[in-house]
């Protein structure tokens, strides 16, 4: 093989290897969802409301102890 033939073969091999590497790159896509996002928050606030009412009731009883 002549030197020119060896050089062109090496360049061709390098170009082919780079082409294969470029073809194997992973693709990441960021897309908006088609369906709306639903967040279901079933939070029970019963205990918090009861504590507030009990504290308010105790304050009312202490400030108006003569009516009970």
C-alpha positions in Angstrom: 0.0 0.0 0.0 1.2 3.4 -0.8 1.4 6.2 1.8 -1.4 8.1 0.3 -3.6 5.1 0.3 -2.8 4.4 4.0 -3.6 8.0 4.9 -6.9 8.1 3.1 -7.9 4.8 4.7 -7.1 6.2 8.2 -9.1 9.4 7.5 -12.0 7.4 6.1 -11.9 5.1 9.2 -11.9 8.2 11.5 -14.8 9.8 9.7 -16.8 6.6 9.8 -16.1 6.2 13.5 -17.1 9.8 14.2 -20.3 9.3 12.2 -21.2 6.2 14.1 -20.6 8.0 17.4 -22.7 10.9 16.4 -25.5 8.5 15.4 -25.5 6.9 18.8 -25.9 10.1 20.8 -29.0 9.9 23.1 -31.8 12.4 22.5 -33.6 14.1 25.4 -36.9 15.7 24.7 -38.7 18.1 27.0 -42.4 18.1 26.1 -45.5 19.4 27.9 -47.9 16.7 29.0 -51.0 16.3 26.9 -53.3 15.8 29.9 -53.5 18.4 32.6 -51.5 17.8 35.8 -53.9 16.9 38.7 -52.7 17.2 42.3 -55.2 15.5 44.6 -54.8 16.9 48.2 -57.3 15.1 50.5 -56.2 16.8 53.6 -58.4 16.6 56.7 -58.4 19.8 58.6 -60.9 18.6 61.3 -58.3 18.4 64.1 -56.9 21.9 63.5 -60.4 23.4 63.5 -61.4 21.6 66.7 -58.2 22.8 68.5 -59.0 26.4 67.4 -62.6 26.1 68.5 -61.6 24.6 71.9 -59.0 27.3 72.5 -61.6 30.0 71.6 -64.2 28.4 73.8 -61.8 28.2 76.8 -60.9 31.9 76.3 -64.6 32.8 76.1 -65.4 30.8 79.3 -62.6 32.4 81.2 -63.5 35.9 80.1 -67.3 35.4 80.8 -67.2 32.9 83.7 -70.3 34.5 85.3 -72.6 33.4 82.5 -72.0 29.7 83.0 
